[in-house]
């Protein structure tokens, strides 16, 4: 069975933007779309909404409206929906286990707050075994459908293979270019080692060393996706700042998150954190070893 692209729905403008993005992604990939809402009935302080059936009916209606929205725009797309009886984080993590990717709404710039991308969303992104895409509601315009797929590359090619692979697949299905960004900074003197100095000298200097590292990481993906244009961007500076500057006109930003075998928390890395806060387009966070 083909894994679905799963999107969390809570009826907000942000989650509807996530539904729109996920539906387009599913249509491009030829995969099913799954809409989910995590809900457990609990008695509330307002008597008129105490009835669990009334609450459940409202939730089901919200999902039906989202299904209708998708069907209007993508009538051939296979869509299912479900109210999941669980709290938000466990429900979304369980959905991510079986999904192609998980798509969540974001409440915009500044502090990460909101029902889906906030304390809940950061916990999901930090622990999900699949890519999680954060989509914010467009401000005065539709989510952009032009621009490059901007991907942050760090370390060796093997470290971020899943991240680069996701970016190249996105570029291939969308007919876009990949803009691969590698930021670097001068390490303190004590961080130098004879081996690293030798490699930098062989490359012709630190800048050339970083450029060579990026070319090496990209080489297998260029071979696998020969029709995808590639733009290499190597710049000195902090990872988050360099990536955001390169992503000013992007349609999607792709960043990595190292898998951590520890209790669920909200640590997602400084570059991913910066992108989720400030990128002007959807952001995909891809777990990697």
N, C-alpha and C positions, 0 to 999 in steps of 0.2 A: 504494500500500500504506500502510495506516495505521501511523504510527510507534508503537512499543511503549513502554510504561513499563518500564524496565530496572532490575533490582535486583541488586546484588552480593551473593553468598552465600558465606559461609565456614564455615557450620555453627555459629557462635556464637549465643548468645541475642540479641545485638544484631542480627545479620544476619537472624535469624528474625523479630524485631520489624519490621525493614525490609521483609521479605517480606510480612508481614501488612498493613502500611500500604500498600505498593505494590499488593497485590492488591485491597484495598478501593478505592483510587484508580482502578485500571484498570476495576473493575466499575462505579463511578460514571460514569466517562467513556465506557464502552463501547469501550475500547481493549485491544489484546492486552497480555499480560504476558510479559516475557522474564527468565529467571533465568540469571545468568552467574557462572562462577568462573574466575579467571585462574590458570593453573597451567603451569609448565614443570618437567619432571622434572630434578632434579639429584641426583647422588650425595650421600647424607647419611652422618653418622658412625656411625649405628646400623645394623648389617648387616641386621636383620630388615626394614627398610623401604627397602633398596637397590633392590629390584625395581621398575622403572617401571610395570609392569602392575599390581602390587599397589597402588601409590599412585594410579594412574589409576582403578582399580576403586573405591577408597575415595571419591575425588572424585565419580565418577558416582553412587555410592550416596547421597552427601550431597545432590546436586541432585535425585535421585528423591524423597528424603524431603521436600524443600521443595515439589516439585510435588504430592505427595500431600497435604501440608498445605493448599496452595491449593485443590486440587480438592475437599477436604472442606468447605471454607468457601464456595467460589464455584464450584459445579459447572459453571456455564455459561460460565465465563471461558476464553478461549483462552490457553493457556500453552505456552511453549517454553523449553527450557533448553539450555545449551551450555557445555562446558569450552573456554575460550579459551587457546590455546597462546601465551602471552605473559606478561611480567611485569605486575604489578598496575596501575601507573599508565598505561602505554601502552594496555593492554587496556581499562581503564575509560574513558579519553578517547576511544578509537576507538568504544566502545559509545555514548558520549554524543553523538557526531556524528550518529548515525542514530536516536536515541531521542527520545521526547516529553519525558522527564525521566529522570534517573538517581537512584536511591534507594540510600543507603548506611547501614550501621549505625554507631552511635556508642557509645563506651564510657562515656558519662556525664559528670558534672561534673568540673571541675578540668582538668588538662592533657589535651590531645587525644591520646590514645594508643589503640593497637589496630590490628588488621589493616586495617580499612577506613577508619575515621576516625582518623587519626593523621598521621604524616608522609606516608603514601600519600593519605589522604583529603583533607588540606589541599592537596596538590598538584593533585588532581583538581578540587576545588572552585575553586581559583585559576585553572584553565585550561580548564574544561569550557565548551563553547559552548551548553549547555542548562542549565536549572535543575537543581540538585542538592539533594535533600532528605536531611537527616540525621535518623535515627530512633534513639533510644536504647531499650534494653530497659526496659519498665515495671517500677517497683519496687513490688511488692505489689498492682498493679492493672493493668487493661488500658490501652492507649493511649486517652486520653480522646476521646470522640466528641461532646462538647458544647463550647460556648465559641465565641468569635469567631475570625475570621481576622485576626490582628494584622499590620499591614504598616507598615514604616518608610518615611517619605517625606522626601526631602531635595531641595534644589535646586528647579529648575523642573519643571513637569509633564512636559515633553519628556524631561528627563534620566532620569526614573524610570518612563516609560510602560510598559515591559515588566514592571517590578516590580508596579505597580498592576494591570496587566492580569492577571497571574498570580493576584494576591490576589482579584480580583473573580471570576475564573473558578472558583477554588476555593470561594469563598463560594456561588456560584450552584449548583454541583453538590452541595454539602453542605447547602444550606438554612441557611446561617449568615450572620451580619452581618460586615461589614468594619469593623474598628477601625483607622483611619488615624492614625498617630502621627508628629508632627513636633516634633523637639526643636530648641531654639535657645539661644544664649548671647550675652551682650553682647560684641561684638568690641572689641579694643583701639582707642583713639582714632585711631591712625594708619590703621586699616582703614576708617574712614568716608570716603566720597567725597561730593561734592555731589549726585551722582545718587542714591545710596542714601539719603541723608538726605531728599532731596525725596520719594522714593517712600514712605519711612516716614512722613513728615509728612502726605502725601496720604491714607494709610491710617488716620491717627489715632494713630500711635505704633508702636513695634516689635512689641508683642504683636498688634495688629490687622493689621499687615503680614504677620506669620507666619500668622495665621489666614486672611487673604485668599489667601496663596500656596497654602495647603493646599486651600482651597475651589476655587481655579482648577485645581489639579492633578487634583482628584477629579471635576470637572464632566463631562468627556467619558465617564468610566466610570459615573457615575450615570445618564447618558442611555442608555448601552449596556446597563446592567443595572438597570433601574428597580425590579425586585423585590428587590434586595439592600439590606437596611438598612445605613446607613452611620453610624458614630460618629466624630466628629472629636475628636482629642486633641492639643492644642498645649501644650507645657510647656517651661519653661526648665530646662536641664540638659544633661548629656552625652548624646549619642545612645544609647549602649548602656544607660545607667542608666534613662533615660526609657522606652525600648522594653521593657526587662525588667520594669519596674514595671507597665506596661500589659498585659504578657503573662502575668500571674500565673495567669489562668484561661483562657488561649487554648487552642485545639485545634491551631493551626498559626501559626508566626511566619514572615513573608516579609520578607526583606531583599535589598538589591541589592548587586551587586559590579561595579565598573567594569571593563570589558574592557581589559586591558593587553597591548599588542603587544610582549612581551618574553619572554625565556626562562622556562621553567616555574619557578615558585617557590612560596612558600607565603603570599604577601601577599594577604589577602582583605578588608582593611579592618577598622577597629576595631569598628564596629557589628556586622558579621557575625561577627567573632571573639568578641565578648561573647555574642551570641545562641547560637552553637554551643557555647560553654562552659557557659552557665548557664540557657538557656531550659528550662522544664519540659515542653516538648512538641516535636514535630518542627519542624525549621527548614528552610525552603526558601531557598536562595541563588540569586538570579536574575541572570545577567549582563546588563549594559546598556551602551550607548555612553556 
